[in-house]
Amino acid sequence: MNKEFTIFTVLLVLWILCSPVSVGWEPLTELKAPDPCEDAYFGYSASIENGTAAMGALGRNSNQGAVYVYDINESNSWDYVTILLPPNLDDTDQFGYSVCIDANRIVVGVSAESANEVYVFDYNGTDWDTDPKILSVVNPNAYFGQSVSIDGNTIIVGAKGNTSQNGAAYVFDYNGVEWNYKQELADPCGAINDDFGCFVAVDGNVIVVGAESDDAPSNREGSICVFRYNGII
């Protein structure tokens, strides 16, 4: 081996080692519905946890809607698992407008103004339920379910149209057998027409609720309200 080649090799190795390496997020794959159809809006909502992803397609079947479930495999590819559809769904409910997954549960909300149900699908270790549990409150025309969130045994459902667009969020707890309605959360500022409940999220004993039109009808700056569980109810 001549001297020039040795020097060239050393410089090449040093250049490779010292060259900046692009780090960060990189695309892995693109998911498509196994039964693609026009105006399905697949991916309008999405949630993922522990290698399982749930994708909402609110426009499927003339706005009836659906949620598709995928699992990641050992080669880091995503496999289609199943489609979730609730029983007795109206044709324009837009099931899948909101979706949230936590452990072995998927919560799915709808968008229709007159809808008043949210669906909870459980995984039994082999399959996802075909007969979901239904959460509801007596409050028609509220957009109940346009936002949903779950953490452990707590589910939060947003209803931004409650009481003439003032909005509300509803808390449900699981007692090991069934889901029970616990509390209605209202805007602590008492704002009017602020779409309180357009977005909800829960983590442990903290809930956040969005009010996208706060300060309406002037400038709609929006706001987020934070609630903390005090252990009483």
Summary of the structure (lengths in Angstrom):
residues: 233
radius of gyration: 23.1
end to end distance: 80.5
largest distance: 86.6
contacts: 708
relative contact order: 0.09
helix: 10%
strand: 43%
